[in-house]
Amino acid sequence: MKKIQIAGRSIGYDFPPYIIAELSANHNGKLETALRIIEEAKNSGADAVKLQTYKPDTITLKSNSEEFRIHGGLWNGRTLYDLYEEAHMPWEWHAPLFEYARKLGITIFSSPFDHTAVDLLEDLNAPAYKIASFEAVDLPLIKYVASTGKPMIISTGMADAEEIQEAIDAASAGGCKELAILHCVSGYPAPAEDYNLRTIPDMMGRFGLVTGLSDHTLDNTTAIASVAMGASIIEKHFTLDRCGGGPDDSFSLEPAELAALCRGAKTAWLASGKVNYARTSSELGNVKFRRSLYFVKQMNAGDTITFETVRSVRPGFGLPPKFLDKILGRKVKFDISVNTAVSMDLID
C-alpha cells in the first residue's frame, strides 16, 4: 500500500488515521485565539493543525458586483472580498503560530492560495501543503506547490474524476513525489447523505494514492465511518466555541468533539484490521463454549447410538455436531454415564 510522510509521521492505509484540525477562520481576528486553538488541537490528540494562507487581494477582487456576492447559505449577502477580509489569517501571525506549534510538538502546515503564500510558507519551512477544494482546478498553483518537493494533499470537493486526474497530473509534473487526495463535499455544513463514502475505496483503486476525507458534517459519524472505508486522513474544522460567531465556527468541532474523533477514528482503524477468518485472541478461550455432542442417557457397552441418546449442547468438549450422522447407528465400546462428551474413542 502507498504511503506518504509528513514531519516523520507515516500516513496510509496501514497506519492509524492522520487527524488534521483545520483552524481556518476560527481565530476570529485574535492571535491569542489562534494560539489556543493550536494548544487544544494538541491536547485533543490531533496529528496536525492546518492554516489557510491568503489575503483578500490574493484570493479575489474587491468588487460589489453580483458575481462577487454570495447568494444563499451561511454567508448570504456578503461579498467575497468582505468575507475573506474578515476570515484571513494575518501573514505576520504565521511565524509565531508555527513556532508555538513546534514548541508543543504538533505538526503545522497550511493551504496556500497563490505563489506568494507558498513563498511565505517555504520561509517558515512548512513540512507539507494542502490544496483546498476550490483551488483543485488551479493547475499552475498546484505545480508551483509541487515544485517545493514537499508532500501534498489535494482536496477534491466539486471536482469530477477528470479534474481530479488533472490535479494529480499537475502535481506529478511539478515534482511532487508524495501525494494524497481527500474526498470532500464543499458544503458548509454538508449533510451526511451527500458524502457517498463508497467513493473512497473507488478513489483508492482509481488513482492509486493515499486517500482521506475532508469532512464538513456537523458531527463525527461520517468521519469515523470513512476510516472503515479506507480513509487514511481526516480533516475537520476546529474551534474553541461553535457559537463564537466567526465565519466557520458554526460547522466546526469543539475540543471534546475533536478528542472523541481522534479516539473514534483510531478505534475504527483498529477494528477494520485485515481479512481474517482465523480465531482471534479474544475468542480462543471461548471455543469450549461452542456446541458439541453429549450422551444424554446412560449407555452400556454394545448399546446403539440413537437420536434419543445424544444431543448437541454447550459446552464444546465433545465431537462437533457435524459428526452426528456419522455416529448414529453405531455401538459404544464401554459403559458410559449420562452427560459424557461424545468422542470417537468411545465408539466402535
NUPA-82358 format. One record per residue: x, y, z of N, C-alpha, C in turn; residue in one letter. Coordinates in steps of 0.1 Angstrom, whole numbers, plus 5000, padded with zeros to 4 digits. Last residue first. Layout:
N
XYZXYZXYZA...
// end
This chain:
348
482545215186483145115177483145165162D483445485207482545435197483245325188I485145635222484145565229483245475220L486845775206487445665214486345585221D485345975196485445865187486045745195M483146115221484446115214484545985206S480846315238481046215228482446225222V480846375273481146425260481446305250A478246265294479646245290479746295275T475646265305476446395304477846375301N475645935319474946045313475846175314V478445705313477445775322476845885314S478845405296479045545295477945615304I480745115290479645175297479945325298D482045105256482145095271480845135277F481645135229482545025233482445005248K478545175212479545225221480445105226V477745155177477645105191478845165199K475845355153477045275158476945245172R473645505149473545365145474745285149G475445805144474145735146474145595141L477845905136477845815148476545755150I477446055114478445955113478445855125K475546255121475146145112476146035111D477246415138476146335143475746225134L479346575131479646435131478446345135F478546835135478546785121478846635120K478946895162477646845158477646795144P482146775173481346875167480046815162P482446585203482546585189481746705183L482946785233482646665226482946685211G483347035244484346935247484146805239F481747275245482347215232483347115234G478847275267480047325260480547245249P475847305245477147365251477547285263R474747025224474647125235475947195237V473146785208474046895205473747005216S472846455222472346585218473446685215R471946105223472946215222472246345218V469845935225470945915234471946025233T467945975205467445995219468645985229E469045915182468746055184468446075199F471445655192470245705186470145855188T473845395194473645535195472445585186I473345085210473445165198473145315200T475544915233474244985230474445065217D478044815240477244745229475944815226G477944915273478744865262477944785253A475245145279476045025283476844975271N474545475289474845375278475645265284M472245705300473145605304473345505293Q471945995279471345885286472445785290K473246185265472246235275471546125282V476446255254475546155257474546205268F476946535232477046475246476046365247Y478646735208477746625211478046565225L478647095211479246965208478246855212S478947455207478147335209478947215205R481347645226480547615214479747485216R483047685247481547705249480747685237F485547665239485047555247483547565249K486247905228485947795219485247685226V487048105244485548075244485247965235N489648155242489248105255487748065255G489848275217490448145219489848075232L488848525212487948415210488448285216E490948705215489848715224488848605223S492548645193493048615206491848615217S490448495167491248595173491548565187T490548235143490148285156491048395161R490548345108491048265119490448315133A489848505088488848405092489348315103Y490448835078490848735087489648635091N491649115063490849005061491348885070V492349355090492649295077491649175075K491149645106492049535106492349485092G488949785117488949745103489949635100S489649845143488549745141488549695126A491550035140491949915146490849805143L489950235128491050175121491450045126W488150285149487650235136488750175128A489950385168489250265171488750195158T490750615155491750515157491050385160K488350755155488950725142489950615144A487850785182486950705174487550665161G489950955191489750825196488950735187R489451185174490751115174490650975180C486751245182487151205168488451125167L487151325208486351205205486551155191A488651555204489251445211488451315209A486651705191487851665183488551545190L484851735212484451655200485651615191E486251885229485851755234485451665222A486652125213487752045218487351905222P484352135185484852195197485852085203E484252155149484252085161484852165173L482252385129483552335134483352245147S480252535119480352395114481652335118F480452785132479152705134479252565128S482952905126482652845139481552745139D483453045103483552905102483152835115D483253325109482753275096482653115096P482253345144483153365133482653305120G480753295167480353405158481253425146G480953095186481853215187481553325177G479752855190478952975190479753105190C481752675192480952675180480052795179R484852745203483452765206482652775194D487352685193487152675207485752675211L487352465164487152595170487152575185T488052315132488252315147488152455153F487252105105487352245111487252235126H489051815098487851875103488152015108K490251545079490451685082489051735087E491851245080490651305084490951455086I493350985061493451125066492051175069I492650745052493850745060494150885066S489750555045490350685047491550685056A488450305043489850315038490450455040G486050275055486050265040487450285034M486650325081486350185077486250165062A486850595079488050515082487850375078V484250685076485150685064486450605066S483150675101482750575091483750575079A484350905111484750775117484350665107I483051105095484451095095484950955100A480351065101480751045088482351025087T480251115129479850985124480450965110T480751365142481951275138481551145131N478951645129479351555139480451465134D478351795107478351865120478751775131L480551785078479351755085479451805100T482851815063482151935068480851905074H485951665060484551645064483951775069D487951515038487751645044486251655047S489551205039488251275039488451415045L491951025018491251065031489951135029G494450815004493150885003492550915016T497250764985496750774999495550864998V496450644952497050734961496450714975L495150534929496350474935497150554945G492950604915494050694914495350634921F491150384918491250454905492550534904R491450284944491650194933491950274920G490750514958491950444961492350354950M488250574948489350674946490650604948M486850354958486950374944488050464940D486950404986487650294980487850294965P485350654984486750654989487450524984I482750624976483650684967485150664971T481350544998481850434989482750494978R480350785009481650735013482150615005L478551005002478850894994480150834996N477751265012479151225012479551095004Y475251345015475951395003477351335002D474351265040473951185028474551235015E475351455058476051325057475651255044A475451785044474751675050475451545048P477852035054477351945043476551835050A477552395064477952245065477452165054P478952395035479352445048478152485056Y480252185009479152245015479452285029G482052014993482252154996480952234999S483051715003481851784998481951925002V485751504994485251625001483951664995C488651294996487251304992486651425000H491951404991490851395001489451394994L495051254983493851324979492851304990I498651294985497451234990496251314985A501951234975500751304972499551224978L505251274969504351224980503051304979E506451404948506651264950505751194960K506051664926505651614938505851454938C506751794902507851734910507451674923G504951884884505651984892506751934901G503751654875504651724866505451834873A502351584899503451504894504351574885S500451794898501351774910502551694906A499151744874499951874876500851854888A498051494879499051504869499851634870D496151574899497251474902498351484892I494551744884495251794895496451704899A493551554865494351664860495151734872E492151384882493251334875494151444870Q490151564889491051514900492251454893I488851604865489551714871490551674882E487751354861488751404851489551524858E486051324882487151234881488251284872A485351664894484951534889486251444887D485251854924486051814912485451674907A483951924947483351974935484151924922M486751844966485351884966485051954953G489351734970488651724957487251764956T492451844982491051824985490251824972S495651714983494751784974493251744978I498651744998497351685000496451774992I502151674995500951754992499751674994M505551705006504351625005503151725003P507751924987507151874999505951784997K508852034964509351894968508651844981G508152264953508852274966509452134970T506652214932508052234929508852254942S504052194941504752074939506252094937A503352464940503452404953504352274951V503252484912504252564919504452504933Y501252314905502652284900503652364908K499052444917499452304921500852274917I499052674902499352684916499752544921L498352574876499652644879499952654893P495752464883496852374880498252444881L493252494899494352594897495652514894D491352314908491452344893492552444889V491552324935491952204928492052214913A490652534949491852564941492352434934E488552444963488252544953489452574944F489852264981488952214970488752314959S493352354987491952354990491052314978A496152164992495452244981493952234985I498652185016497252135013496752225002K501952075022501052175017499652105014Y504652045047503651995037502752105033A506252175065506652045061505751985050P507552505061506352425062506752285057A509552705065509952565064508652475067N509052965062508852905076509052755076L509553005036510453065045510253015059D507352865026508752805024509752875034E505353045032505452915039506752845038L506053255014506053275028506153145036L505653104990507053164993507153195008D502953054990503952944991505252994995V502053314988501753245001502753125002A502753384963503453454974503153384987T501153214947502653194948503253264960H498153134966498853194955500353174957D497252994987496253034977496853114965F498152725008498452845001497452874990P497352575038496852585024497252715018S499952455060498852545055498452515041S501052305091501252345077500052425073F502452155120501652275114502052295100I502351905145502751945131501852065126T503251965178502151935169502551985155I504852055199505051915193503951875184G504952295210504052205216504252065210L506852415193507152415207506252305214K505452415169506652335170507052315185R503452595176503052455173504252365174A504952825179504252775190503852625188Y505952875153506852855164506152785176E503652905138504552795135505452765147F502753145151501953025151502752895148L504853325145504553285159503653165160P504553325116505753285123505553245137A501853415111502253285107503553235115H501153675116500953575126501553445123W501653815093502553835104502353745116E499353765078500653695075501653705086W496253685093497353785090498653715088P494053485077495053475088496153585085M490753605068492153565065493053565078H488153685073488553545076490053515076A487653945066487453905080488153775083E488353925039489054035047488853995062E486653745030488053705031488853805039Y484253895030484353765038485853735040L484854105013484554135027484654005035D485253964989486354044995486154065010Y482753854984483953764987485053844994L480154005002481054004991482153904994T477153855016478453915017479253915004R474753725012474753865010476153935011G475453445032474553505023474653665023N476953245044477553385042476653465032W475553005044475953065057476453205055L473053035018474052975026474453055038G472853304993472353185000473453125009G475253434974473853424975473453294981H477953664976477453534979475953534980I479353844949478553844961477953704963R480553884925481453864936480653864950F478553914907479453804905480353774917E477454154915476754034918477653914917E479954384927479054334917478554194921S481854494943480454474949479454424939N485154394947484054434938482754404945S488254314948487454404956486354454947K488853974941488954114937487954194945L490753704957489653754950489853904946T493153634968492253524966490953574958I494753844974495453724967494453614963T493254024988493754064974494353944967D492953895012491753915003492153944989P495553655015495053785018493853805009K496353335029495953425018495653565023Y496553035041497453145039497053225026T495252855067494952905054495753035051Q496552585087496152725085495652735070L496152295107496352355094495852495093K497752065128496852185127497252255114V497951715134498451835128497351945129A496951515150498351505145498851635140D495051555180495251575166496751555162A494551545208495151435201495351435186G493851755223492751665218493351545211S496151905226495551835238494551735234N496452005200497451915205496851835217K494152175200494252065190495351965194A494752345220493652255222493652145212E496952485208497152415220496052315222E495552605186496752505184496952425196I493752765199493252655191494352555188I495552945211494752855220494252735212R496453085188497353005197496652905205L494053205181494653105172495653025179A493553375202492653265200493253155191T495653545200495553465212494653345210E495053675176496253585176496153495188L491853725164492753735176493853635175K490053695144490753815144491653835156G489053435145488153545147488853675150N490153185142490853275151490053405154H488753045123488253045137489153125147N489253015096488953155101488653155116A491452745100490752825091490552965096S492252515114492052635121491252735113L491652185113491652295104491252425112E493451915123492552025128492652145120A493751605110494151745108493051835114I494951285117493851375120494351525119I495450995101496151115104495051225105Y494750665113494350775105495050905111P497550435116496450495121496050625114P498550255085498850335097497550405103F497950145061498450055071498850135084D497150355044496150255048496650175060Y498950645057498550555047497650445053G501850805068500350825066499950725054I504250855092503850785081502350785080S505851145103504751055105504250995093R507851325095508251195101507151105104G506451535083507151555096507451425103A504651305066504651445069505351455083I504851065040505251105053505251255055Q502650825025503350945025503850975039I502150515008502150595020502850725017K500450234993501150354992501150425006K500849885000500050005000500950135000M
// end
